[in-house]
Amino acid sequence: MKRDPKPGEPVLFLYRLKPGAGPEYDRWHAAVWPELLAEIEAAGFEDYQIWRHEEIVVSRLRGRHGYRAAEAIMQASAIQKRWTATLSHLFESYETTDGEPLWLDEVFRLAVRPDSDA
């Protein structure tokens, strides 16, 4: 089932890297192509963060106009296609059989309110 996160709603998903691919993945992301960064911003993705533990990569981002709108722009981008092809040998999996990201579902949140007496 395709999700359609709303504008500004954070989305989280994961990738699985091939064994030992983490350091190379990190090197690529330490020097993301400036033209790719411009494409990501132009597509409306913002607050984009990536974390890695061994072969597990977690990404969190928001789309100003919604995830699907930004995704459509990025899927049409020649720069994005080149980046993905360049790094494709590092991934064990990054999507489901129907092409959806490996979404992470929120199962708990503790929202602490500021102390009203402070």
Secondary structure as UniProt FT lines:
FT   TURN            7..8
FT   STRAND          11..17
FT   TURN            19..20
FT   HELIX           22..30
FT   HELIX           34..43
FT   STRAND          45..53
FT   TURN            54..55
FT   STRAND          56..63
FT   TURN            64..65
FT   HELIX           67..75
FT   HELIX           78..87
FT   HELIX           88..90
FT   STRAND          91..93
FT   TURN            97..98
FT   STRAND          101..103
FT   TURN            116..117
//
